Amino acid sequence: MNPWPATDFTRRLGLRLPVVQGPFGGGLSSVELTAAVSEAGGLGSFGAHHLDAAAIRDTAAAIRQRTGRPFALNLWIPHEQSDAPPLDDQGFDGYLATLAPYFQELGVALPTRPARFMPPYQEQVEALLAVRPAVFSFVFGIPAPEILQRCRELEITTVGAATTVDEACALEQAGVDMVVATGFEAGGHRVSFLRRAEDSLTGTFALIPQVADAVHCPVIAAGGIADGRGVAAALTLGAAAAQIGTAFLACRESNASALHRERLFSPDARHTGLTRAFSGRLARSIRNRLMEEVKQSAPYPIQNWLTARLRPAATEQGRADLMSLWAGQAAPLLRHRDAATLLAALQQETLAALGRFGR
């Protein structure tokens, strides 16, 4: 008998655990971690927004070689002209000039403007629909009605992210199946799309019950959840599942660098902040030199593409001061370094916390 509480989330997807592994962007997701979480009864996720169509197809095939359980693929909806930002060589050189000293410091040649900064979104969507994951999750907006209709026809569950009650209502009204309500404690990007991210900074404990009261679809809580106490709190507040990011990012199975994982377990993880320095969009990272020095950035995806050119050299040289270190405010709670141990602890801690309240 499964001791976990059954919810609308677990029943719809046929899962044992009301736990979602956060879909990490920028190459931090891994096939190994996605499959491990799904095999254990949760929903493994893979952030695919940086992949072209062929890579999305290959990734889905690789996940299916490791698990027959449901998993999610995640894309970013084009937002604020991000799919094809208007930019000429002069504008590119101006943005590059801000970061040029860091390229020089790391010994990296200055890049030239690429034909595109990201793969075409429409090609990504077509590839995702072709591989038919159990879940299509997305951030920074709502897919077009025809895409949502095709997902319904293909029996792909759609999951959209909201940082405000208004965004959650907009997602439900558009026909999205489930809503991830993400508080500002979360690591990585603030995925606001109706108002500026800086104007959408509601905390998890305030956001979850408001969203649960406002929509009828299952709500997935995210932000500041790193152990079973957080999962129990999310369920108690009206969520049908909890999405956990930083704790899974810290696992050996993720594609985070050893340098990044070390910082997640260090005293530095107590000090995070919101910045646009790394990608051009507001995101939470462990504070470091680049974050403090770069006060103005290019818009996404230009800034994201530029700092990505720095990341390999910074990682190789052990320069955590010059790379993004995505982390949520719950990072000081991290204790586990592999997915199996983390999931076992989540089960024990969640049931213990719920038991204290007679649930």
C-alpha positions, 0 to 999 in steps of 0.5 A: 500500500502506498503511504503517500496521500493520493492527490489530483496530481498523482491520480491524473498522471498515475504517479506514486509521489506528489513530487515534481523534479524542477526542470533546470534550464541551460544544460543543467538537466540530465537524462539520468536525474529525470529518469531516476525521479520518474522511476522512483514514482515522482515526475522527472523533468528535463529543461529543453529550452536550449535544445534544437528539435533534433536534440529534443527527440534524442533526449526523449529517446534517451529518457525512455531507454531508462524509464517507462514512467511518465516524465515532463519536457519543459520549454520557455514560451517566447516572451518580450521578443526573445525568439528573435530579438532585434539586434544589429552588430553595433548593438551586439558590440555594445552589450559585449563591451560590458562583459569584455573584461571578464572574457579577457580575465578568463582568457576567452576570445570575444565572440561574434554575433550569432545568426540566432541566440536560441533554437526556433521555438516553433521547431521545438514545439513540433519536436516535443509534440512528436515525441509525446511526453506525458507532460509538457511544462512551460514557463514565461507565458501560455502556448497558443490555443492550437498547441494546447488543443494538439496536446489534448488530442495527443493526451499530453498533460500541460503544466504552466508556471505562475508567479501571481494569482492573475497568471494562474487564472490566465493559465486555467482560463486558457485550458492549461491542465495544471498550474505551478505556483512558484514563490519568489524563494525559488532558485533560477528564473522568475517566470512572470509574464503578465507583469514585470518580474520585480513586481511579481514577488509573492512568497510561497506561503502567501501564493499557494493558498491564494492560487488554490482558492482561485483555480479549480485545476491541480496546483503544484507548489514551488519555491523554498521547498527542499525537504519533507516539511516543505512538501507537507506544508505545500499539501496542507496549503492546498497544493496537489504536489510540490516541485523541488528544484535546488535539492535535486540540482545538488544531486550527483545525477544533475548536470550541474558542475561539481563547482556549482554543487559544492557551493550549494552545500557551502555557507555561501548558499545562505546568501542568494539574491535576484539579478539580471546579470547572468541571463538578462531576466530576473533570477535567483543565484548565490551572490558572487562577484559577477552578480555584484559588478554587472548592474545593467545587462542585455535583454534575454537571450542576448545576455544569457548567450554571452555569459554562456560563453564565459561559463566553460572557462570559469568552471574549468578554472574554478572561478565560481565568482564569474558564473551563475550559481542558481540556488533557492532560499532553502539551499541551507537545508540541503543534506542529500547528494543523490536522488534516491536518498533525497526521495527516500528522505522526502517520503519519511519526512513528509509522512512524519510532518503530516502525521503530526497533524493527524493527516 
